[in-house]
Amino acid sequence: MDINHLVEDAKMRDDTILDVRTPEEYNSGHIPGAINVPLKECSKVRLDPHKKYDVYCASGQRSNLARTILNERGYNAENIGGINDWTGRIAR
């Protein structure tokens, strides 16, 4: 499944969408409703352990690493890919 369908599903489930790109990348345009938690912050961020987190970056590589870090810390995180494949509206 691609990022467009995965974001749609995540919003229906009320998951939290995390953008793990840099703040500069996030500010240049992100998926509406996404929260910026840069990859370098994933090892120390405090999140709600009862929520599911759908993680993306530019291409899917950083988000895969972020997913691994978050899962190892006990969070339910899934890599949904990269914004480069996003066809929906971009928030700024």
C-alpha positions as CSV (number, residue, x, y, z in Angstrom):
1,M,0.0,0.0,0.0
2,D,1.2,3.5,-0.7
3,I,1.6,6.5,1.7
4,N,-1.6,8.1,0.4
5,H,-3.8,5.1,1.4
6,L,-1.8,4.6,4.6
7,V,-2.3,8.2,5.8
8,E,-6.1,7.9,5.0
9,D,-6.3,4.7,7.1
10,A,-4.2,6.3,9.9
11,K,-6.5,9.3,10.1
12,M,-9.6,7.0,10.2
13,R,-8.0,5.1,13.2
14,D,-7.0,8.4,14.9
15,D,-3.3,7.4,14.7
16,T,-0.6,10.0,15.1
17,I,1.4,10.8,12.0
18,L,5.0,11.6,12.6
19,D,7.3,13.4,10.2
20,V,10.8,12.5,11.1
21,R,12.5,14.9,8.6
22,T,14.4,18.0,9.8
23,P,12.5,21.0,11.0
24,E,13.5,22.8,7.8
25,E,12.1,20.0,5.6
26,Y,8.9,19.9,7.7
27,N,8.4,23.7,7.4
28,S,8.9,23.5,3.6
29,G,5.8,21.3,3.4
30,H,4.3,18.4,5.3
31,I,1.3,16.1,5.4
32,P,-1.6,18.0,7.1
33,G,-1.9,17.0,10.7
34,A,1.6,15.5,10.9
35,I,3.8,16.3,13.9
36,N,7.5,16.9,13.4
37,V,9.8,14.6,15.5
38,P,13.2,14.7,13.8
39,L,14.9,11.4,13.5
40,K,17.6,12.5,16.0
41,E,14.9,13.1,18.6
42,C,13.3,9.6,18.3
43,S,15.6,8.1,20.9
44,K,14.5,10.6,23.6
45,V,11.0,11.8,22.7
46,R,8.2,10.9,25.1
47,L,5.0,9.8,23.4
48,D,1.7,8.3,24.5
49,P,2.4,4.6,24.8
50,H,-1.2,3.8,24.0
51,K,-1.2,5.4,20.6
52,K,-0.1,4.1,17.2
53,Y,2.4,6.2,15.3
54,D,2.6,6.3,11.5
55,V,6.1,7.5,10.5
56,Y,7.3,9.1,7.3
57,C,10.2,11.1,5.9
58,A,11.2,12.1,2.4
59,S,11.8,8.6,0.8
60,G,11.1,6.1,3.6
61,Q,14.7,5.4,4.7
62,R,14.8,7.6,7.8
63,S,11.3,6.7,8.7
64,N,12.3,3.0,8.7
65,L,15.1,3.7,11.1
66,A,12.7,5.9,13.3
67,R,10.2,3.0,13.3
68,T,12.9,0.7,14.6
69,I,14.0,3.1,17.3
70,L,10.4,3.8,18.4
71,N,9.5,0.1,18.4
72,E,12.6,-0.7,20.5
73,R,11.5,1.9,23.0
74,G,8.1,0.2,23.3
75,Y,6.0,2.4,21.0
76,N,3.7,1.0,18.3
77,A,5.2,2.6,15.2
78,E,4.9,1.8,11.5
79,N,6.9,3.2,8.5
80,I,4.4,4.5,5.9
81,G,7.0,5.7,3.5
82,G,8.1,9.0,2.0
83,I,6.4,12.3,1.3
84,N,8.0,12.2,-2.1
85,D,5.2,9.8,-3.0
86,W,2.4,11.9,-1.4
87,T,-0.2,13.2,-3.8
88,G,-2.4,15.0,-1.3
89,R,-2.5,18.5,0.0
90,I,0.7,19.9,1.5
91,A,0.5,22.0,4.7
92,R,3.0,24.7,5.5
